[in-house]
């Protein structure tokens, strides 16, 4: 059996699956649970400003704060509506 | 003021009480006057692990409510000269624990000349757990190399960094330590268990020790003796190492690599 799996490649070890899943969920939860209080407010105001110029809805703007080691990254993602074909 | 250390984890059953019992005993054995407080209001456990369950008269809530003073409520440990236990209340509801009450108890312990106060946190992120960490100077976050435990540890770290007094007042943050318990080097080697390095990488907290998975822990709790007292036990040695590192002594990690059993052992079995 072990000889077979040696030749045909064994399944991924469960510990590495655990690590992968954890690093994703922890990064995500750190973002949501430890987000500073101003984020929702910032998101609301951004929507207000941008919708003056472009037709965007509240769901088209995503504001996220990510932490990587010592620096924080504020990520603002705006999905613009598709331009009508001329 | 006594130095306040919270033993916390988020998840239940990972070894908080076992760790609180052994850490407090270890510090007392080193000559520090130490108190260990059970914050699990409603479910009392620490007294059983410390083997003093039949000597409980008053508890933490009695002291908080002024129904007993600390001298009456503190139980002197049977093994260590300078170790005292403050049990949790079994009957009252969790709201009985107030921030002012806990602060008063901790201050008074300081006046009584205690060097360390160990707060044994209940599981979860509810009131009891928050109360246990509110006044902490240092935190020992206990985690098993297992997905739900690691995730919960991360949640509790977030709470430490936002709800502790040190965080609220913008003082120097709570000093965090990671303790990985129930560790099985063989399973790590086989790729079935997260390694302590993985856990540390995920949680980003300095490691204070690794406690191996062992039958001895159950043997210790059966007898009401903190695991650190056990003779010839890896768990006891590992906890002694944790105490040494806590006191800034240099100790390399032990019991983290798997040694294949020799031929004789494999042929004839045995432990």
Contacts between the chains, C-beta under 8 A, distances in Angstrom:
chain1	res1	chain2	res2	distance
A	13	B	190	7.8
A	13	B	191	3.0
A	13	B	192	7.1
A	14	B	191	6.9
A	14	B	192	5.8
A	15	B	188	7.0
A	15	B	191	4.9
A	15	B	192	5.9
A	15	B	193	5.5
A	15	B	194	5.4
A	15	B	195	7.2
A	15	B	198	7.2
A	16	B	191	6.9
A	18	B	146	7.7
A	18	B	147	5.1
A	18	B	194	5.5
A	18	B	198	7.9
A	19	B	194	6.0
A	19	B	198	5.0
A	19	B	202	7.1
A	21	B	147	6.5
A	22	B	147	5.7
A	22	B	150	5.5
A	22	B	151	6.5
A	22	B	194	7.8
A	22	B	202	5.4
A	23	B	202	6.0
A	25	B	151	6.2
A	26	B	150	7.6
A	26	B	151	6.5
A	26	B	154	5.0
A	26	B	202	5.9
A	26	B	203	7.9
A	29	B	151	7.4
A	29	B	154	6.8
A	29	B	155	7.1
A	30	B	154	7.1
A	30	B	158	7.1
A	33	B	155	7.0
A	33	B	158	5.4
A	34	B	158	5.1
A	34	B	161	7.4
A	34	B	162	7.2
